Amino acid sequence: MLSRRTFVIAAAAVPGIARAQTAWPTKPIRWIVNFPPAGAADILSRTLTERFGTRLGQPIVVENKPGAGGLLGADIVAKAKGDTHLVMMSSAASHGIGPVLYKDVPYDALADFTHIQLVGTFPSVLAVNSASPIKTVAQLIDQARAEPGKVTYGSGGNGTMNHLTGQVLARQAGVTLTHVPYRGSAPAMNDLMGGQIAALMESLPTAIGHFTSGRMRPLAVSEDERSPALPDVPTFREAGVAGVVTTNWFGFSATVDLPADIAKRWETEIATELRSDEVKEKFARIGVRPSTVDGRGYAALIRNELDRWREVIRAGNIRAD
């Protein structure tokens, strides 16, 4: 008669039994979005997760965990080593800027995660209230020059790409723009439309609805080419301020030490969705370019972004307000 130990060893060698023992997922999957609802990360996450549940056989629960420019949500994942049912939408804020902007960040942006796929990229957009007399970047810069420190711009939080893009703009233009951080994009946009701030640096997917409705006026986009979603809006270079080139990015990451077969399953699922006509159409509608960059390439991007922003932050003496 086989002992229990002998049976376990023998069973592991049988493919059907081995797969049964490593079945995944076995419970609902937690998907961390480290920004408030209605922001770009939330929009992209919900676009993807609504399509995964049926194929994976378990519900996917999106949890918004905002705070500290995305660091709080990322730390939840970093501390859950080996949890195969916890994933996140990682971002430029939590993995490219925050780790070199803030002191005492509690995780390593590379070593404490399994990075699986770059999901999408899109520009920041400088915008004003549609009733504002400012219609160009040059007019905003002229006002900032005439009234040093009085021109304000909002963003969805400290340490975000939108925060830093505004600081790069101010430095390249040689003016002071006073940053007003908000707890998410929605209150920042509300204050812009209400006239509490002069301008807003916002992610295109979040703001595009207000551009099409006419409630906000876009002045420039932060990438080196115009966005197909805003073909009439110039780049900052075209608007007269060279050197303001930034790209927002979001990716898909999981806990460190994720088993290779589960990481591969996620890679396949994400890549399949990003190639689908439905997701491409949804992304295009909000100004997002889907990515084909895999986990290795995504980790390399994060490494390069950490180096880039470390230098920008040091050279510009940029602080987390």
N, C-alpha and C positions, 0 to 999 in steps of 0.2 A: 504494500500500500504506500502511495506517495505521501510523504509528510507535507504539512502546509507550506513549509519553506520550499520544498522541491516543486510543489505545484505552482507557486508564484513565479519561480524561475522559469519553469516550463511554459507557463501561460504567457510570459513576457516575450517568448520567442515566436508565439503564434500571432500573426498580424491582426487577425480579427479581434482576438482578446486584447491585445495591446492597445488597439485603437479604442476599444470600449473603456479601458482603464484611464485613458488620457482624453476622454471625450470633453469637448469644450465648444461652446460655453455651457456651464451647468446651472447658471443663475443669471439674473438681470445684470447687464453691463452698465457701469457708471461712466458717463462721458463728461468730463470736467471742462467747462468753459470758464476761463479765468477773467471774464469781463461780464458786465451786467447784460440783461436781456436787450434785444434790439440792436446790439452792436454788430460789427462785421463778423467777429468770431462766432457769435450766437447765430447769425443768419446762415453762415456757411455750415456750421455744425448741424443745425436742424435740417438744412437741405439734404445733407448726407444721411443722417441717422434715420430719417423717415423711410429710407429705402433699405436699411440693413436688417431690421428686426425679423422679417419673414425668413430671409435666407439663413440667418444665424440661429433662428429658433428660440431666441430669447429677446425680451424687450430691452431697448437701450434707453436709459434714463439720463437726460441732459440735466446737469446740475450747474447753475451759475454760481461761481465762487470768486467774485471780484475783490480787488484790493491791492494796493501797492504796485500799481502798474502791471498787474498780472502775476506778480510773484506769489501771492497767497495761494492761488489755485494750483500753480506749478509745484509749490512745496508739498501740497497734499499728495500729488503723484510721486514726487521724489521720495517721500517718506514711506510709501507703500510698496517697498521692494518686493517683487515676486507676485504681486496681486495681478492675476491674469484677467480679472474682470474690471479693471480700472484703466481708462485711457483719457487723453486730453487733446484739445486743440491748442497746440503750442504756437508761439507767435514771436514776432520781432521784439515785442515788449518784454515777454517773459524769458526769452532765450537769446536775444541778440543785444538788447540795450540794458534792461534792468540789472543783469549780473555785473555790468561794469559801471553803471550809474549809481547804484545804491551801495552803501556799506553793509557788511555783514549779511550778505545774501545767503540763506541757509542751504543752498544746494549748488551743485555743479551742473551747468547747463548741458554739458556733454556726458559726463560720467554717470549721472544719476537718472538717466532715461534711456529707453530704447526708441530711437527716432526711426520712423517707418516710412514716411512719405511727405514731401512738400505738397500741399493741397492747392494753393493758389496765391497769386500776387496781384497787387493793385496800387494805385497812387493815393497819396494824401491830396486833398483839395483845399486851397485857401478860399474861404467864402465870406460873404457879408450878407446882411439883411437885404432883402429885395428893395426896401425903401431907403437904403443907405445912398447918400450922394456919391460914394466911392464906387467907381465902375472898373478900375484897373489896379493892378499891383503898384504901378508907379504913383497913383494918387494916394494909396495907403502909405507908401514909403514917404512921400512928401509930407503927409500929415504927421507921421511919426518923427520926421526930422524937425518939423515946426513945433511939435509939442512933445519933447523928449520924455519918455516914460509914461505918457498918458494914453497911448493907443494900446488897447488890450486885445489879446486873442485867447480864445478858449480851446481846450482839448478835453478828451474823455478821461484824462488822468495823467499824473506825473509818470515819467518813464516810458511813455508810449511813443511810437514813431511820430505821431502827430505833434506831440510836445517838442520832440527833438527837431523835427522839420521846421517848426516855427523858429526855434533858436538858430538853426542854420541860416534861415532866411534873414533874420535880423543881423547876424554877423556878416553875411555876404553883402547886405545892403548898407551896413554901417550905421544902423539905427538901433534903438531900444524898443522892443515889443514886450509888454508886460504879460506874462503867462498867467492864465486863470485856470487852474485844474478843476475838473468836475469828476463826480463819481459816475462815469459813464457818458456815452454820447448823447442820450436823450435829454438830460438836463442842460448839457452844453448847447445843443441846438435850440432848445426852448428859450434859453437866455439870449442867444443871438437873435432869434426872431422877435423876442420881446424887447430888444434894444439895450440889454444890460451889458453887453460886450460889443466891441467894435468889429471884431472879425472872429473867425473860427477856422482852425485847421482840423479837418475831419477826413475819415476814410471814405472813399468813394462809395462802397456798397451801402454804407449807413446813410449817407447824405443824398444819394441820387434821387430819391423820391421827392425831396424838397426842392431839388433843382428843376425837375420836370413839372412840379406844381407851381413853380414861380415864387415860392416863399423864401428861397435863398438864392443868391447869385454867386456862381463859381467864378473866381478870378484867374486861377492857374492850377495846374496839376504838377505833381512833384517828380514824375518820371521823365526820362530824356526824350520820350515821344508822347504825342497826344494820345489820350485814351479814346478808343473807338466808341465808348459810351458817351463821351463829351467831345465830339470832333471839332467844335467851334471854340473850345477853351484852350488857351495857349499853355505851353510849358513855362516854367519860371524863366528859363533862358530866353524864350521868345518874348516874355513879358518884360525883359530888361534886367533880370537878376541872374547872372550865371552862377553855377556851382551849387544850386539847390536841386540835387537829384537824389531822391530816396524812393525806396519801394517797400511797401508794407507786404508782409508775408505771413501766412499761417500754414502750419503743418500738423501732421498727426503723430503723436508720441504716446508711449506707454511706459509702464514701470520698468526699471532696470531688471536685468536677468529674466526677461520674458522668454519663455521657451521658443526656440527657433521656428517650430512648426506653427505656433500661434502667431508669431510675428509675420510669417510668410502668408498665413491666411488673411491677416489684416491688410498686408500689402496688396494681395490679389483683390480683395474686396474694394479697397479705396481706389486702386488703379482702374478697376472695372467701372466704378461709378463715374470717375473723372473722364472716362472715354465715352460715356453714354450721351446720346443726343439731348436727353432731357436735362441732365446736369449741366452740360455745356450751354444750353439755351438759358437756363436759370442763372448761371454764373455771368454770361454775357449781358444779361438784362441788368445786372447790378455792377457791371464794370470789372469783373474778376477774370483773370486769365488762369485757367486750370493748368496744373503742372504735371510733367512726366518725370520729375526728379525722384529717384528712389531713396531708400533710407541712407545709404552711404553718401549719396550726393547731398542729401538734406543735412546730414551731420557736418559735411564739409562747408556748406553754406553757413550754418550756425557758427562754426569756427571762424570763418572769414568775417562774418558780421560782428562778432565779439571783438576781433582785432580792429575793424574799421571804427566802431563806435567808441572803443576805448581811446583811440587817438583823437577822434572828433571831440569827445567830452573833455579830454585833457587839454587840447589846444584851445578850446573855447571856454574853458573854466565853467562848464555847464554843470549846474547842480539840480538836485531833485526838488527844488523849491522848498 
